[in-house]
Amino acid sequence: MKITESDGNQVKLLVMTAADAPVGKYSLFVETKTKVKGSDVENSFRKEFSKPIYILFNAWCRGVYNL
């Protein structure tokens, strides 16, 4: 994952699958953590996406397609 853009309280992320990720159905969530200034208290937020992500083809995954 890579931050591609940041502006105020918005961040755009680039999410890439691993070269050996098998074809299939995946779920995605994003979790952020921030520390409260001047203390060890940590706030966290987790967003789970309701729609699944499907990897339909992974040309870099050996042995899957027998090409």
N, C-alpha and C positions, 0 to 999 in steps of 0.2 A: 504494500500500500504506500502511496506517495501523495503528499499534499501538493496540489497543482495550483491552487489559488487560495488566498486568505484575505478577507476584507471585513473588518469589524468583528461581528459575531458569527460570520459565515465562513465555512471552509469547504473547498471542493477537493474530493479525493479521487485518485486513480487507483482502481482495484484491479489487479492482474491475477489470473490463475497461475498456479504452479505448472511447470513444464510436464510434470508427471501426474497432473490431476486427471482422474478418470472421468469419462462421460457420465453424467448423472444429474440428479436433482439436489440442489443445495439451498440452505437458508442463509440469510445474511443479517448480521446485527452490527451496530456501531456503538462502542462504549467510550465515553470520555471521562476523564478524571482531572480535577483541578484542586490545587491546594489553596486553603484560605490563607490570605496574606498574614504573616506573622505568627502562624501556628502550624501544628502538625495535622490539623483537621483536613480531611480530603473529601470532596464532594464528587459523586459519580452519577452519570446519566447513561442509560442504555436504551437504544432505539432498535426494536426488532421490526424488520420489514415483513409485511403479511404475505406478499407474493414470493414464491420460490424463484430461484435462479437456475436455469438449465444450461449445462455445458453439453452442447450437441456434437462438438467435434474438437479434438485436440490433436493437431498434427504433430506435436512434439512428444506425445506419449507413446513410447515404444510398445509393441506387442498387442495393441488394442485393435488395430484395423487390418492387420495382416496384408499390408500393401506391398 
